[in-house]
Amino acid sequence: MSMDLTIQQIAEGIPKSLLNATDKDLEGFQKIIDETIKLREGHRNLQKMIKTFSSSMIQRS
């Protein structure tokens, strides 16, 4: 199910603390987002590796 948001709805959903953040705060926030994305991708890759390993172990049995 997709949800179409207007720009106004998106803007209203942004916390005031984020709107009033300094460039340094935003850079720190961006680093957190970047690392979170890396962590999520790593978790997905680990799940794929475990699934592949499990499948190969089952085939060898």
N, C-alpha and C positions, 0 to 999 in steps of 0.2 A: 504494500500500500504506500503510494507516494504522497507527500504532503507539500503543496505549493505554498511558500511563504512570501509575503510581500516584504519589500525592503523596510517598511515601517515596522512590521512585526519582528523582523530580525533586530532592528535597532532598539526596539523596546525591550528585547530580551537580553541586551548587553548590560551587565552590571555597571553601576556608576563608578565603582572602583576601577574597572577596566578602562572606562572612558576617560577617567582622570589620571591614569597611570603615566608615569614618566617614560621616556624612551628607554632608560635603563631597566625599568620594571618590565616593559614590553619585551625587551631583549631576553631577560631572564625567563619570562613566561614562554617565549618562543623556544628557548632551549629545553624547557620542560616538555613542551609539546613534541619537539623533535625526538627527544629521548624516549618519550612514551610510544611514539610511532615505531622507533627501532625495537623497543621491547616487545611490542605487539607482533611485529614481523618476526622477531626471533622466536617468540612463543609459537607462532604458526609454523615456522620452519621446524622447530623441535617436535611439534605434534606430527608433522609429515614424516620426519625421520623415525619417530617411534612407530608410526603406522607401517612404514616400509620395513623396518626391522622386525616387527611382529609378524608381518605377512611372510617375510623370508624365513623366519623361524618355523612358522606353521608348515610351510612347503617342505622344509628339510625333515620334519618329523615323520 
